[in-house]
Structure formats: C-alpha cells, structure tokens
Amino acid sequence: MGKYDLSKITPHITIHVGEYIKDNLDVLDMTAEELSAMTGIQSHVINDIIKGRCDITLEESALIGEAFGVSTELFYNLHCH
C-alpha cells in the first residue's frame, strides 16, 4: 500500500443548489410559486435554478435561505462548488 490509505477517505459529494431547493420544497410540501411569493423571486427564475438552467445569485441565496430558515452561505456555497 502507498503512502495514503484511500479506504479511509470519505468522498465529497456535491449537489446542485437547485436539487437542494427542490428537496426542501418537497419536504415542506411547497411549490416554486409559493416560494416565489415568499421571496419575491420570479417563479420562472426559481424553476430555472431548480432545473440547473441558471445559477443562483447572492441576493437569491439570501432570500431563499431566509425562506427556508438557513444561511445565505449554505446556498451560495452549493452554487460555488
């Protein structure tokens, strides 16, 4: 065996921010339209983020984070990775 024991490494799994938003909407039994009404972000933008057609902005991260009760950094970090 080499210098490093790769069997002890935990893989870093990333998900797209849109997948995270969709999962939260499902758990909360909420639609993109309802999230749009809460955040002021147009529903087509939320749907585009969910489908991976556009990136999330810092402002959108803050608004969605507030709606879900999580930090802006969580959403923005998902976007950056």
MARZAVO-735367 format. One record per residue: x, y, z of N, C-alpha, C in turn. Coordinates in steps of 0.1 Angstrom, whole numbers, plus 5000, padded with zeros to 4 digits. Example, Ala and Ser with C-alpha at 12.3 -4.5 7.8 and 13.67 -1.06 7.14 Angstrom:
BEGIN
<sedo><n_c1>5132</n_c1><n_c2>4943</n_c2><n_c3>5078</n_c3><ca_c1>5123</ca_c1><ca_c2>4955</ca_c2><ca_c3>5078</ca_c3><c_c1>5132</c_c1><c_c2>4967</c_c2><c_c3>5078</c_c3></sedo>
<sedo><n_c1>5128</n_c1><n_c2>4978</n_c2><n_c3>5071</n_c3><ca_c1>5137</ca_c1><ca_c2>4989</ca_c2><ca_c3>5071</ca_c3><c_c1>5129</c_c1><c_c2>5000</c_c2><c_c3>5079</c_c3></sedo>
***
This chain:
BEGIN
<sedo><n_c1>5009</n_c1><n_c2>4988</n_c2><n_c3>5000</n_c3><ca_c1>5000</ca_c1><ca_c2>5000</ca_c2><ca_c3>5000</ca_c3><c_c1>5009</c_c1><c_c2>5012</c_c2><c_c3>5000</c_c3></sedo>
<sedo><n_c1>5004</n_c1><n_c2>5023</n_c2><n_c3>4993</n_c3><ca_c1>5012</ca_c1><ca_c2>5035</ca_c2><ca_c3>4992</ca_c3><c_c1>5012</c_c1><c_c2>5043</c_c2><c_c3>5005</c_c3></sedo>
<sedo><n_c1>5016</n_c1><n_c2>5055</n_c2><n_c3>5003</n_c3><ca_c1>5017</ca_c1><ca_c2>5065</ca_c2><ca_c3>5015</ca_c3><c_c1>5003</c_c1><c_c2>5068</c_c2><c_c3>5021</c_c3></sedo>
<sedo><n_c1>4993</n_c1><n_c2>5068</n_c2><n_c3>5013</n_c3><ca_c1>4980</ca_c1><ca_c2>5071</ca_c2><ca_c3>5019</ca_c3><c_c1>4970</c_c1><c_c2>5059</c_c2><c_c3>5018</c_c3></sedo>
<sedo><n_c1>4962</n_c1><n_c2>5058</n_c2><n_c3>5028</n_c3><ca_c1>4952</ca_c1><ca_c2>5047</ca_c2><ca_c3>5029</ca_c3><c_c1>4939</c_c1><c_c2>5053</c_c2><c_c3>5023</c_c3></sedo>
<sedo><n_c1>4936</n_c1><n_c2>5051</n_c2><n_c3>5011</n_c3><ca_c1>4925</ca_c1><ca_c2>5056</ca_c2><ca_c3>5004</ca_c3><c_c1>4912</c_c1><c_c2>5051</c_c2><c_c3>5009</c_c3></sedo>
<sedo><n_c1>4912</n_c1><n_c2>5039</n_c2><n_c3>5016</n_c3><ca_c1>4900</ca_c1><ca_c2>5033</ca_c2><ca_c3>5021</ca_c3><c_c1>4894</c_c1><c_c2>5042</c_c2><c_c3>5033</c_c3></sedo>
<sedo><n_c1>4901</n_c1><n_c2>5051</n_c2><n_c3>5038</n_c3><ca_c1>4896</ca_c1><ca_c2>5059</ca_c2><ca_c3>5049</ca_c3><c_c1>4892</c_c1><c_c2>5073</c_c2><c_c3>5045</c_c3></sedo>
<sedo><n_c1>4892</n_c1><n_c2>5075</n_c2><n_c3>5032</n_c3><ca_c1>4887</ca_c1><ca_c2>5088</ca_c2><ca_c3>5026</ca_c3><c_c1>4872</c_c1><c_c2>5088</c_c2><c_c3>5024</c_c3></sedo>
<sedo><n_c1>4865</n_c1><n_c2>5098</n_c2><n_c3>5029</n_c3><ca_c1>4851</ca_c1><ca_c2>5099</ca_c2><ca_c3>5026</ca_c3><c_c1>4850</c_c1><c_c2>5108</c_c2><c_c3>5014</c_c3></sedo>
<sedo><n_c1>4843</n_c1><n_c2>5104</n_c2><n_c3>5004</n_c3><ca_c1>4841</ca_c1><ca_c2>5112</ca_c2><ca_c3>4992</ca_c3><c_c1>4833</c_c1><c_c2>5124</c_c2><c_c3>4995</c_c3></sedo>
<sedo><n_c1>4837</n_c1><n_c2>5135</n_c2><n_c3>4988</n_c3><ca_c1>4830</ca_c1><ca_c2>5148</ca_c2><ca_c3>4989</ca_c3><c_c1>4819</c_c1><c_c2>5147</c_c2><c_c3>4979</c_c3></sedo>
<sedo><n_c1>4807</n_c1><n_c2>5147</n_c2><n_c3>4983</n_c3><ca_c1>4795</ca_c1><ca_c2>5147</ca_c2><ca_c3>4974</ca_c3><c_c1>4789</c_c1><c_c2>5160</c_c2><c_c3>4973</c_c3></sedo>
<sedo><n_c1>4788</n_c1><n_c2>5165</n_c2><n_c3>4961</n_c3><ca_c1>4782</ca_c1><ca_c2>5178</ca_c2><ca_c3>4959</ca_c3><c_c1>4768</c_c1><c_c2>5177</c_c2><c_c3>4952</c_c3></sedo>
<sedo><n_c1>4759</n_c1><n_c2>5185</n_c2><n_c3>4955</n_c3><ca_c1>4747</ca_c1><ca_c2>5185</ca_c2><ca_c3>4948</ca_c3><c_c1>4745</c_c1><c_c2>5199</c_c2><c_c3>4942</c_c3></sedo>
<sedo><n_c1>4737</n_c1><n_c2>5200</n_c2><n_c3>4932</n_c3><ca_c1>4734</ca_c1><ca_c2>5213</ca_c2><ca_c3>4926</ca_c3><c_c1>4724</c_c1><c_c2>5221</c_c2><c_c3>4935</c_c3></sedo>
<sedo><n_c1>4726</n_c1><n_c2>5234</n_c2><n_c3>4936</n_c3><ca_c1>4717</ca_c1><ca_c2>5241</ca_c2><ca_c3>4945</ca_c3><c_c1>4703</c_c1><c_c2>5239</c_c2><c_c3>4942</c_c3></sedo>
<sedo><n_c1>4700</n_c1><n_c2>5238</n_c2><n_c3>4929</n_c3><ca_c1>4686</ca_c1><ca_c2>5235</ca_c2><ca_c3>4925</ca_c3><c_c1>4680</c_c1><c_c2>5223</c_c2><c_c3>4931</c_c3></sedo>
<sedo><n_c1>4688</n_c1><n_c2>5212</n_c2><n_c3>4931</n_c3><ca_c1>4684</ca_c1><ca_c2>5200</ca_c2><ca_c3>4937</ca_c3><c_c1>4681</c_c1><c_c2>5202</c_c2><c_c3>4952</c_c3></sedo>
<sedo><n_c1>4689</n_c1><n_c2>5209</n_c2><n_c3>4959</n_c3><ca_c1>4687</ca_c1><ca_c2>5212</ca_c2><ca_c3>4973</ca_c3><c_c1>4674</c_c1><c_c2>5220</c_c2><c_c3>4975</c_c3></sedo>
<sedo><n_c1>4671</n_c1><n_c2>5230</n_c2><n_c3>4967</n_c3><ca_c1>4659</ca_c1><ca_c2>5237</ca_c2><ca_c3>4968</ca_c3><c_c1>4647</c_c1><c_c2>5228</c_c2><c_c3>4965</c_c3></sedo>
<sedo><n_c1>4648</n_c1><n_c2>5220</n_c2><n_c3>4955</n_c3><ca_c1>4637</ca_c1><ca_c2>5211</ca_c2><ca_c3>4951</ca_c3><c_c1>4634</c_c1><c_c2>5202</c_c2><c_c3>4963</c_c3></sedo>
<sedo><n_c1>4645</n_c1><n_c2>5196</n_c2><n_c3>4969</n_c3><ca_c1>4643</ca_c1><ca_c2>5187</ca_c2><ca_c3>4980</ca_c3><c_c1>4636</c_c1><c_c2>5194</c_c2><c_c3>4992</c_c3></sedo>
<sedo><n_c1>4640</n_c1><n_c2>5206</n_c2><n_c3>4994</n_c3><ca_c1>4633</ca_c1><ca_c2>5214</ca_c2><ca_c3>5005</ca_c3><c_c1>4619</c_c1><c_c2>5217</c_c2><c_c3>5002</c_c3></sedo>
<sedo><n_c1>4616</n_c1><n_c2>5221</n_c2><n_c3>4990</n_c3><ca_c1>4602</ca_c1><ca_c2>5223</ca_c2><ca_c3>4986</ca_c3><c_c1>4594</c_c1><c_c2>5211</c_c2><c_c3>4988</c_c3></sedo>
<sedo><n_c1>4599</n_c1><n_c2>5199</n_c2><n_c3>4984</n_c3><ca_c1>4592</ca_c1><ca_c2>5186</ca_c2><ca_c3>4986</ca_c3><c_c1>4589</c_c1><c_c2>5184</c_c2><c_c3>5000</c_c3></sedo>
<sedo><n_c1>4599</n_c1><n_c2>5185</n_c2><n_c3>5009</n_c3><ca_c1>4598</ca_c1><ca_c2>5183</ca_c2><ca_c3>5023</ca_c3><c_c1>4587</c_c1><c_c2>5192</c_c2><c_c3>5029</c_c3></sedo>
<sedo><n_c1>4587</n_c1><n_c2>5204</n_c2><n_c3>5025</n_c3><ca_c1>4578</ca_c1><ca_c2>5214</ca_c2><ca_c3>5030</ca_c3><c_c1>4564</c_c1><c_c2>5214</c_c2><c_c3>5023</c_c3></sedo>
<sedo><n_c1>4563</n_c1><n_c2>5205</n_c2><n_c3>5013</n_c3><ca_c1>4551</ca_c1><ca_c2>5205</ca_c2><ca_c3>5005</ca_c3><c_c1>4547</c_c1><c_c2>5219</c_c2><c_c3>5000</c_c3></sedo>
<sedo><n_c1>4557</n_c1><n_c2>5225</n_c2><n_c3>4994</n_c3><ca_c1>4556</ca_c1><ca_c2>5238</ca_c2><ca_c3>4989</ca_c3><c_c1>4559</c_c1><c_c2>5238</c_c2><c_c3>4974</c_c3></sedo>
<sedo><n_c1>4553</n_c1><n_c2>5247</n_c2><n_c3>4966</n_c3><ca_c1>4556</ca_c1><ca_c2>5248</ca_c2><ca_c3>4952</ca_c3><c_c1>4566</c_c1><c_c2>5260</c_c2><c_c3>4950</c_c3></sedo>
<sedo><n_c1>4572</n_c1><n_c2>5260</n_c2><n_c3>4938</n_c3><ca_c1>4581</ca_c1><ca_c2>5270</ca_c2><ca_c3>4934</ca_c3><c_c1>4573</c_c1><c_c2>5284</c_c2><c_c3>4934</c_c3></sedo>
<sedo><n_c1>4560</n_c1><n_c2>5283</n_c2><n_c3>4930</n_c3><ca_c1>4552</ca_c1><ca_c2>5295</ca_c2><ca_c3>4930</ca_c3><c_c1>4550</c_c1><c_c2>5301</c_c2><c_c3>4944</c_c3></sedo>
<sedo><n_c1>4549</n_c1><n_c2>5292</n_c2><n_c3>4954</n_c3><ca_c1>4547</ca_c1><ca_c2>5296</ca_c2><ca_c3>4968</ca_c3><c_c1>4561</c_c1><c_c2>5302</c_c2><c_c3>4973</c_c3></sedo>
<sedo><n_c1>4572</n_c1><n_c2>5296</n_c2><n_c3>4969</n_c3><ca_c1>4585</ca_c1><ca_c2>5301</ca_c2><ca_c3>4973</ca_c3><c_c1>4587</c_c1><c_c2>5315</c_c2><c_c3>4966</c_c3></sedo>
<sedo><n_c1>4582</n_c1><n_c2>5316</n_c2><n_c3>4954</n_c3><ca_c1>4583</ca_c1><ca_c2>5329</ca_c2><ca_c3>4947</ca_c3><c_c1>4576</c_c1><c_c2>5340</c_c2><c_c3>4954</c_c3></sedo>
<sedo><n_c1>4564</n_c1><n_c2>5337</n_c2><n_c3>4959</n_c3><ca_c1>4556</ca_c1><ca_c2>5346</ca_c2><ca_c3>4966</ca_c3><c_c1>4562</c_c1><c_c2>5350</c_c2><c_c3>4979</c_c3></sedo>
<sedo><n_c1>4569</n_c1><n_c2>5341</n_c2><n_c3>4986</n_c3><ca_c1>4576</ca_c1><ca_c2>5344</ca_c2><ca_c3>4998</ca_c3><c_c1>4589</c_c1><c_c2>5352</c_c2><c_c3>4996</c_c3></sedo>
<sedo><n_c1>4595</n_c1><n_c2>5350</n_c2><n_c3>4985</n_c3><ca_c1>4608</ca_c1><ca_c2>5356</ca_c2><ca_c3>4983</ca_c3><c_c1>4609</c_c1><c_c2>5368</c_c2><c_c3>4974</c_c3></sedo>
<sedo><n_c1>4598</n_c1><n_c2>5369</n_c2><n_c3>4965</n_c3><ca_c1>4598</ca_c1><ca_c2>5380</ca_c2><ca_c3>4955</ca_c3><c_c1>4607</c_c1><c_c2>5376</c_c2><c_c3>4943</c_c3></sedo>
<sedo><n_c1>4612</n_c1><n_c2>5364</n_c2><n_c3>4943</n_c3><ca_c1>4619</ca_c1><ca_c2>5360</ca_c2><ca_c3>4931</ca_c3><c_c1>4609</c_c1><c_c2>5354</c_c2><c_c3>4921</c_c3></sedo>
<sedo><n_c1>4610</n_c1><n_c2>5358</n_c2><n_c3>4909</n_c3><ca_c1>4600</ca_c1><ca_c2>5353</ca_c2><ca_c3>4899</ca_c3><c_c1>4601</c_c1><c_c2>5338</c_c2><c_c3>4898</c_c3></sedo>
<sedo><n_c1>4589</n_c1><n_c2>5332</n_c2><n_c3>4897</n_c3><ca_c1>4588</ca_c1><ca_c2>5317</ca_c2><ca_c3>4897</ca_c3><c_c1>4596</c_c1><c_c2>5310</c_c2><c_c3>4886</c_c3></sedo>
<sedo><n_c1>4596</n_c1><n_c2>5317</n_c2><n_c3>4874</n_c3><ca_c1>4604</ca_c1><ca_c2>5311</ca_c2><ca_c3>4863</ca_c3><c_c1>4619</c_c1><c_c2>5311</c_c2><c_c3>4866</c_c3></sedo>
<sedo><n_c1>4624</n_c1><n_c2>5320</n_c2><n_c3>4874</n_c3><ca_c1>4638</ca_c1><ca_c2>5320</ca_c2><ca_c3>4878</ca_c3><c_c1>4640</c_c1><c_c2>5309</c_c2><c_c3>4888</c_c3></sedo>
<sedo><n_c1>4631</n_c1><n_c2>5307</n_c2><n_c3>4898</n_c3><ca_c1>4632</ca_c1><ca_c2>5296</ca_c2><ca_c3>4907</ca_c3><c_c1>4632</c_c1><c_c2>5283</c_c2><c_c3>4900</c_c3></sedo>
<sedo><n_c1>4623</n_c1><n_c2>5281</n_c2><n_c3>4890</n_c3><ca_c1>4623</ca_c1><ca_c2>5269</ca_c2><ca_c3>4883</ca_c3><c_c1>4635</c_c1><c_c2>5267</c_c2><c_c3>4874</c_c3></sedo>
<sedo><n_c1>4641</n_c1><n_c2>5278</n_c2><n_c3>4869</n_c3><ca_c1>4653</ca_c1><ca_c2>5276</ca_c2><ca_c3>4861</ca_c3><c_c1>4665</c_c1><c_c2>5272</c_c2><c_c3>4870</c_c3></sedo>
<sedo><n_c1>4665</n_c1><n_c2>5278</n_c2><n_c3>4883</n_c3><ca_c1>4676</ca_c1><ca_c2>5274</ca_c2><ca_c3>4892</ca_c3><c_c1>4674</c_c1><c_c2>5259</c_c2><c_c3>4896</c_c3></sedo>
<sedo><n_c1>4662</n_c1><n_c2>5255</n_c2><n_c3>4898</n_c3><ca_c1>4659</ca_c1><ca_c2>5241</ca_c2><ca_c3>4902</ca_c3><c_c1>4663</c_c1><c_c2>5231</c_c2><c_c3>4890</c_c3></sedo>
<sedo><n_c1>4661</n_c1><n_c2>5235</n_c2><n_c3>4878</n_c3><ca_c1>4664</ca_c1><ca_c2>5227</ca_c2><ca_c3>4867</ca_c3><c_c1>4679</c_c1><c_c2>5228</c_c2><c_c3>4862</c_c3></sedo>
<sedo><n_c1>4686</n_c1><n_c2>5237</n_c2><n_c3>4869</n_c3><ca_c1>4700</ca_c1><ca_c2>5239</ca_c2><ca_c3>4865</ca_c3><c_c1>4703</c_c1><c_c2>5247</c_c2><c_c3>4853</c_c3></sedo>
<sedo><n_c1>4693</n_c1><n_c2>5255</n_c2><n_c3>4849</n_c3><ca_c1>4694</ca_c1><ca_c2>5263</ca_c2><ca_c3>4837</ca_c3><c_c1>4700</c_c1><c_c2>5276</c_c2><c_c3>4840</c_c3></sedo>
<sedo><n_c1>4701</n_c1><n_c2>5280</n_c2><n_c3>4852</n_c3><ca_c1>4707</ca_c1><ca_c2>5293</ca_c2><ca_c3>4856</ca_c3><c_c1>4713</c_c1><c_c2>5292</c_c2><c_c3>4870</c_c3></sedo>
<sedo><n_c1>4723</n_c1><n_c2>5300</n_c2><n_c3>4873</n_c3><ca_c1>4729</ca_c1><ca_c2>5300</ca_c2><ca_c3>4886</ca_c3><c_c1>4721</c_c1><c_c2>5308</c_c2><c_c3>4896</c_c3></sedo>
<sedo><n_c1>4724</n_c1><n_c2>5306</n_c2><n_c3>4908</n_c3><ca_c1>4717</ca_c1><ca_c2>5314</ca_c2><ca_c3>4919</ca_c3><c_c1>4726</c_c1><c_c2>5326</c_c2><c_c3>4922</c_c3></sedo>
<sedo><n_c1>4720</n_c1><n_c2>5337</n_c2><n_c3>4924</n_c3><ca_c1>4728</ca_c1><ca_c2>5349</ca_c2><ca_c3>4928</ca_c3><c_c1>4729</c_c1><c_c2>5350</c_c2><c_c3>4943</c_c3></sedo>
<sedo><n_c1>4738</n_c1><n_c2>5358</n_c2><n_c3>4948</n_c3><ca_c1>4739</ca_c1><ca_c2>5360</ca_c2><ca_c3>4962</ca_c3><c_c1>4726</c_c1><c_c2>5366</c_c2><c_c3>4968</c_c3></sedo>
<sedo><n_c1>4720</n_c1><n_c2>5375</n_c2><n_c3>4961</n_c3><ca_c1>4707</ca_c1><ca_c2>5380</ca_c2><ca_c3>4966</ca_c3><c_c1>4696</c_c1><c_c2>5369</c_c2><c_c3>4967</c_c3></sedo>
<sedo><n_c1>4696</n_c1><n_c2>5361</n_c2><n_c3>4956</n_c3><ca_c1>4686</ca_c1><ca_c2>5350</ca_c2><ca_c3>4956</ca_c3><c_c1>4689</c_c1><c_c2>5340</c_c2><c_c3>4968</c_c3></sedo>
<sedo><n_c1>4702</n_c1><n_c2>5338</n_c2><n_c3>4970</n_c3><ca_c1>4706</ca_c1><ca_c2>5329</ca_c2><ca_c3>4981</ca_c3><c_c1>4701</c_c1><c_c2>5334</c_c2><c_c3>4994</c_c3></sedo>
<sedo><n_c1>4702</n_c1><n_c2>5347</n_c2><n_c3>4996</n_c3><ca_c1>4698</ca_c1><ca_c2>5353</ca_c2><ca_c3>5009</ca_c3><c_c1>4683</c_c1><c_c2>5352</c_c2><c_c3>5010</c_c3></sedo>
<sedo><n_c1>4675</n_c1><n_c2>5354</n_c2><n_c3>5000</n_c3><ca_c1>4661</ca_c1><ca_c2>5354</ca_c2><ca_c3>5001</ca_c3><c_c1>4656</c_c1><c_c2>5340</c_c2><c_c3>5003</c_c3></sedo>
<sedo><n_c1>4661</n_c1><n_c2>5330</n_c2><n_c3>4995</n_c3><ca_c1>4657</ca_c1><ca_c2>5316</ca_c2><ca_c3>4997</ca_c3><c_c1>4662</c_c1><c_c2>5311</c_c2><c_c3>5010</c_c3></sedo>
<sedo><n_c1>4674</n_c1><n_c2>5314</n_c2><n_c3>5014</n_c3><ca_c1>4679</ca_c1><ca_c2>5310</ca_c2><ca_c3>5027</ca_c3><c_c1>4670</c_c1><c_c2>5315</c_c2><c_c3>5039</c_c3></sedo>
<sedo><n_c1>4666</n_c1><n_c2>5327</n_c2><n_c3>5038</n_c3><ca_c1>4656</ca_c1><ca_c2>5333</ca_c2><ca_c3>5048</ca_c3><c_c1>4643</c_c1><c_c2>5325</c_c2><c_c3>5048</c_c3></sedo>
<sedo><n_c1>4638</n_c1><n_c2>5322</n_c2><n_c3>5036</n_c3><ca_c1>4625</ca_c1><ca_c2>5315</ca_c2><ca_c3>5035</ca_c3><c_c1>4626</c_c1><c_c2>5301</c_c2><c_c3>5041</c_c3></sedo>
<sedo><n_c1>4638</n_c1><n_c2>5294</n_c2><n_c3>5039</n_c3><ca_c1>4640</ca_c1><ca_c2>5281</ca_c2><ca_c3>5044</ca_c3><c_c1>4646</c_c1><c_c2>5281</c_c2><c_c3>5058</c_c3></sedo>
<sedo><n_c1>4649</n_c1><n_c2>5292</n_c2><n_c3>5064</n_c3><ca_c1>4655</ca_c1><ca_c2>5293</ca_c2><ca_c3>5077</ca_c3><c_c1>4669</c_c1><c_c2>5288</c_c2><c_c3>5078</c_c3></sedo>
<sedo><n_c1>4677</n_c1><n_c2>5290</n_c2><n_c3>5067</n_c3><ca_c1>4691</ca_c1><ca_c2>5286</ca_c2><ca_c3>5067</ca_c3><c_c1>4699</c_c1><c_c2>5298</c_c2><c_c3>5062</c_c3></sedo>
<sedo><n_c1>4712</n_c1><n_c2>5296</n_c2><n_c3>5063</n_c3><ca_c1>4721</ca_c1><ca_c2>5308</ca_c2><ca_c3>5060</ca_c3><c_c1>4722</c_c1><c_c2>5310</c_c2><c_c3>5045</c_c3></sedo>
<sedo><n_c1>4725</n_c1><n_c2>5322</n_c2><n_c3>5041</n_c3><ca_c1>4728</ca_c1><ca_c2>5326</ca_c2><ca_c3>5028</ca_c3><c_c1>4740</c_c1><c_c2>5318</c_c2><c_c3>5023</c_c3></sedo>
<sedo><n_c1>4750</n_c1><n_c2>5316</n_c2><n_c3>5031</n_c3><ca_c1>4762</ca_c1><ca_c2>5309</ca_c2><ca_c3>5028</ca_c3><c_c1>4760</c_c1><c_c2>5295</c_c2><c_c3>5023</c_c3></sedo>
<sedo><n_c1>4750</n_c1><n_c2>5288</n_c2><n_c3>5029</n_c3><ca_c1>4747</ca_c1><ca_c2>5275</ca_c2><ca_c3>5025</ca_c3><c_c1>4744</c_c1><c_c2>5274</c_c2><c_c3>5010</c_c3></sedo>
<sedo><n_c1>4734</n_c1><n_c2>5282</n_c2><n_c3>5006</n_c3><ca_c1>4730</ca_c1><ca_c2>5282</ca_c2><ca_c3>4992</ca_c3><c_c1>4741</c_c1><c_c2>5287</c_c2><c_c3>4983</c_c3></sedo>
<sedo><n_c1>4748</n_c1><n_c2>5297</n_c2><n_c3>4987</n_c3><ca_c1>4758</ca_c1><ca_c2>5303</ca_c2><ca_c3>4978</ca_c3><c_c1>4770</c_c1><c_c2>5293</c_c2><c_c3>4977</c_c3></sedo>
<sedo><n_c1>4773</n_c1><n_c2>5286</n_c2><n_c3>4988</n_c3><ca_c1>4784</ca_c1><ca_c2>5276</ca_c2><ca_c3>4988</ca_c3><c_c1>4780</c_c1><c_c2>5264</c_c2><c_c3>4979</c_c3></sedo>
<sedo><n_c1>4768</n_c1><n_c2>5260</n_c2><n_c3>4979</n_c3><ca_c1>4763</ca_c1><ca_c2>5250</ca_c2><ca_c3>4970</ca_c3><c_c1>4765</c_c1><c_c2>5254</c_c2><c_c3>4955</c_c3></sedo>
<sedo><n_c1>4763</n_c1><n_c2>5267</n_c2><n_c3>4953</n_c3><ca_c1>4764</ca_c1><ca_c2>5272</ca_c2><ca_c3>4939</ca_c3><c_c1>4779</c_c1><c_c2>5272</c_c2><c_c3>4935</c_c3></sedo>
<sedo><n_c1>4788</n_c1><n_c2>5276</n_c2><n_c3>4944</n_c3><ca_c1>4802</ca_c1><ca_c2>5277</ca_c2><ca_c3>4941</ca_c3><c_c1>4809</c_c1><c_c2>5264</c_c2><c_c3>4940</c_c3></sedo>
<sedo><n_c1>4804</n_c1><n_c2>5253</n_c2><n_c3>4945</n_c3><ca_c1>4811</ca_c1><ca_c2>5240</ca_c2><ca_c3>4944</ca_c3><c_c1>4803</c_c1><c_c2>5232</c_c2><c_c3>4935</c_c3></sedo>
***
